Amino acid sequence: MSENVQQNEPPLLHQMEKNGDKHQVAVGGVVLNSGVVIDNRASPSVRTKILEEILAGNGGNDSRTQCARLLTALFRLGSVTTFEASRYLDIYHPPARKRDLVQQGYLIKTRSRAERTECGSIHRIGEYCFVNP
């Protein structure tokens, strides 16, 4: 990936490198090498659409493919909840895939938050995001 990352007045960018690929992780969004910026504060319907696109482009049930979907979602959205990973990315056990990515060298932290389900109940769920270096 040799494309230049460009954005007007980028918000607090942090360089992240994994396997020779460089990415800039921004507070409030992600700047991809293609120059695409996706805001992690996107509306729920936009987030859902992006997650569904990621699943459609990366089918399969093996752990490697599930890790690829989770990683893509983190880069595109800046954060992913365990609910989103399970529901929209078809990841059976999100904590295991997060652990796999951490073991591969990605700096990902888990934040806890409360979220209302479709049934109206409030549950504590995890939210994954990159650790700022």
VEXKOLSE-892604 format. One record per residue (C-alpha): residue in one letter; x, y, z. Coordinates in Angstrom, 1 decimal. Layout:
<rs>
<r resn="A" east="X" north="Y" up="Z"/>
...
</rs>
This chain:
<rs>
<r resn="M" east="0.0" north="0.0" up="0.0"/>
<r resn="S" east="2.0" north="2.9" up="-1.3"/>
<r resn="E" east="-0.8" north="5.5" up="-1.7"/>
<r resn="N" east="-0.4" north="8.7" up="0.2"/>
<r resn="V" east="-2.7" north="9.6" up="3.1"/>
<r resn="Q" east="-4.1" north="13.0" up="2.7"/>
<r resn="Q" east="-6.7" north="15.0" up="4.6"/>
<r resn="N" east="-7.2" north="18.7" up="5.3"/>
<r resn="E" east="-6.3" north="19.4" up="8.9"/>
<r resn="P" east="-6.5" north="15.9" up="10.2"/>
<r resn="P" east="-7.6" north="15.4" up="13.8"/>
<r resn="L" east="-4.8" north="14.0" up="16.1"/>
<r resn="L" east="-3.4" north="11.2" up="13.8"/>
<r resn="H" east="-1.4" north="8.3" up="15.1"/>
<r resn="Q" east="0.7" north="6.1" up="12.9"/>
<r resn="M" east="0.1" north="2.4" up="13.1"/>
<r resn="E" east="2.1" north="-0.2" up="11.2"/>
<r resn="K" east="1.3" north="-3.9" up="10.9"/>
<r resn="N" east="3.1" north="-6.2" up="8.5"/>
<r resn="G" east="4.5" north="-3.3" up="6.5"/>
<r resn="D" east="1.1" north="-1.7" up="6.0"/>
<r resn="K" east="0.8" north="1.8" up="7.4"/>
<r resn="H" east="-2.5" north="3.2" up="8.6"/>
<r resn="Q" east="-3.3" north="6.4" up="10.4"/>
<r resn="V" east="-5.8" north="6.1" up="13.2"/>
<r resn="A" east="-7.5" north="9.3" up="14.0"/>
<r resn="V" east="-9.4" north="10.4" up="17.1"/>
<r resn="G" east="-13.0" north="10.4" up="15.9"/>
<r resn="G" east="-12.4" north="8.5" up="12.7"/>
<r resn="V" east="-9.9" north="6.6" up="10.6"/>
<r resn="V" east="-7.8" north="7.8" up="7.6"/>
<r resn="L" east="-7.2" north="4.8" up="5.3"/>
<r resn="N" east="-4.3" north="4.7" up="2.8"/>
<r resn="S" east="-6.9" north="5.2" up="0.1"/>
<r resn="G" east="-7.6" north="8.6" up="1.7"/>
<r resn="V" east="-11.1" north="7.5" up="2.7"/>
<r resn="V" east="-12.2" north="8.9" up="6.1"/>
<r resn="I" east="-15.0" north="7.2" up="8.0"/>
<r resn="D" east="-16.2" north="8.9" up="11.1"/>
<r resn="N" east="-16.8" north="6.5" up="14.0"/>
<r resn="R" east="-19.6" north="8.8" up="15.1"/>
<r resn="A" east="-21.6" north="7.8" up="12.0"/>
<r resn="S" east="-25.4" north="7.2" up="12.5"/>
<r resn="P" east="-26.5" north="3.7" up="13.4"/>
<r resn="S" east="-28.0" north="3.1" up="9.9"/>
<r resn="V" east="-24.7" north="4.2" up="8.2"/>
<r resn="R" east="-22.7" north="2.0" up="10.6"/>
<r resn="T" east="-25.0" north="-1.0" up="9.8"/>
<r resn="K" east="-24.7" north="-0.5" up="6.1"/>
<r resn="I" east="-20.9" north="-0.4" up="6.3"/>
<r resn="L" east="-20.8" north="-3.5" up="8.5"/>
<r resn="E" east="-23.1" north="-5.3" up="6.0"/>
<r resn="E" east="-20.8" north="-4.3" up="3.1"/>
<r resn="I" east="-17.8" north="-5.7" up="5.0"/>
<r resn="L" east="-19.6" north="-9.1" up="5.6"/>
<r resn="A" east="-20.7" north="-9.3" up="1.9"/>
<r resn="G" east="-17.2" north="-8.7" up="0.8"/>
<r resn="N" east="-15.6" north="-11.2" up="3.2"/>
<r resn="G" east="-17.7" north="-14.3" up="3.5"/>
<r resn="G" east="-16.6" north="-17.4" up="5.4"/>
<r resn="N" east="-16.7" north="-18.8" up="8.9"/>
<r resn="D" east="-13.1" north="-19.6" up="9.6"/>
<r resn="S" east="-11.3" north="-17.6" up="12.3"/>
<r resn="R" east="-9.0" north="-15.9" up="9.9"/>
<r resn="T" east="-11.8" north="-14.5" up="7.8"/>
<r resn="Q" east="-13.7" north="-13.4" up="10.9"/>
<r resn="C" east="-10.5" north="-11.6" up="12.1"/>
<r resn="A" east="-10.3" north="-9.9" up="8.7"/>
<r resn="R" east="-13.9" north="-8.7" up="9.0"/>
<r resn="L" east="-13.3" north="-7.3" up="12.5"/>
<r resn="L" east="-10.1" north="-5.6" up="11.5"/>
<r resn="T" east="-11.7" north="-4.0" up="8.4"/>
<r resn="A" east="-14.6" north="-2.8" up="10.5"/>
<r resn="L" east="-12.1" north="-1.2" up="13.0"/>
<r resn="F" east="-10.3" north="0.6" up="10.3"/>
<r resn="R" east="-13.4" north="1.8" up="8.6"/>
<r resn="L" east="-15.4" north="2.7" up="11.7"/>
<r resn="G" east="-12.9" north="3.4" up="14.4"/>
<r resn="S" east="-14.7" north="1.2" up="16.8"/>
<r resn="V" east="-16.9" north="-1.9" up="16.8"/>
<r resn="T" east="-19.1" north="-3.3" up="19.6"/>
<r resn="T" east="-19.4" north="-7.0" up="20.4"/>
<r resn="F" east="-23.0" north="-6.7" up="19.4"/>
<r resn="E" east="-22.2" north="-5.3" up="16.0"/>
<r resn="A" east="-19.5" north="-7.9" up="15.4"/>
<r resn="S" east="-21.8" north="-10.7" up="16.3"/>
<r resn="R" east="-24.9" north="-9.4" up="14.6"/>
<r resn="Y" east="-23.6" north="-7.7" up="11.4"/>
<r resn="L" east="-20.2" north="-9.3" up="10.9"/>
<r resn="D" east="-21.3" north="-12.9" up="11.6"/>
<r resn="I" east="-18.5" north="-13.3" up="14.2"/>
<r resn="Y" east="-19.6" north="-16.0" up="16.6"/>
<r resn="H" east="-17.3" north="-15.1" up="19.5"/>
<r resn="P" east="-16.0" north="-11.5" up="19.1"/>
<r resn="P" east="-13.7" north="-11.7" up="22.2"/>
<r resn="A" east="-11.8" north="-14.6" up="20.7"/>
<r resn="R" east="-11.3" north="-12.7" up="17.4"/>
<r resn="K" east="-10.1" north="-9.6" up="19.2"/>
<r resn="R" east="-7.7" north="-11.8" up="21.2"/>
<r resn="D" east="-6.4" north="-13.2" up="17.9"/>
<r resn="L" east="-5.7" north="-9.7" up="16.5"/>
<r resn="V" east="-4.0" north="-8.7" up="19.7"/>
<r resn="Q" east="-1.8" north="-11.8" up="19.5"/>
<r resn="Q" east="-0.9" north="-10.7" up="15.9"/>
<r resn="G" east="0.3" north="-7.4" up="17.2"/>
<r resn="Y" east="-2.6" north="-5.1" up="16.8"/>
<r resn="L" east="-3.2" north="-2.7" up="19.7"/>
<r resn="I" east="-6.9" north="-3.0" up="20.5"/>
<r resn="K" east="-8.6" north="-2.1" up="23.7"/>
<r resn="T" east="-12.0" north="-3.0" up="25.0"/>
<r resn="R" east="-14.3" north="-0.4" up="26.6"/>
<r resn="S" east="-17.5" north="-1.4" up="28.4"/>
<r resn="R" east="-20.7" north="0.4" up="27.7"/>
<r resn="A" east="-24.4" north="-0.1" up="28.2"/>
<r resn="E" east="-26.7" north="-0.5" up="25.2"/>
<r resn="R" east="-30.4" north="-1.0" up="24.7"/>
<r resn="T" east="-31.3" north="-4.1" up="22.7"/>
<r resn="E" east="-34.1" north="-4.4" up="20.2"/>
<r resn="C" east="-36.2" north="-5.9" up="23.0"/>
<r resn="G" east="-35.7" north="-2.8" up="25.2"/>
<r resn="S" east="-33.4" north="-4.5" up="27.7"/>
<r resn="I" east="-30.1" north="-2.8" up="28.6"/>
<r resn="H" east="-27.0" north="-4.9" up="28.4"/>
<r resn="R" east="-23.3" north="-4.3" up="29.1"/>
<r resn="I" east="-21.3" north="-4.9" up="25.9"/>
<r resn="G" east="-17.8" north="-4.4" up="24.8"/>
<r resn="E" east="-16.6" north="-1.8" up="22.4"/>
<r resn="Y" east="-13.3" north="-2.5" up="20.6"/>
<r resn="C" east="-11.1" north="0.4" up="19.4"/>
<r resn="F" east="-7.4" north="0.9" up="18.6"/>
<r resn="V" east="-5.1" north="2.0" up="21.4"/>
<r resn="N" east="-3.6" north="5.4" up="20.8"/>
<r resn="P" east="0.2" north="5.0" up="20.9"/>
</rs>
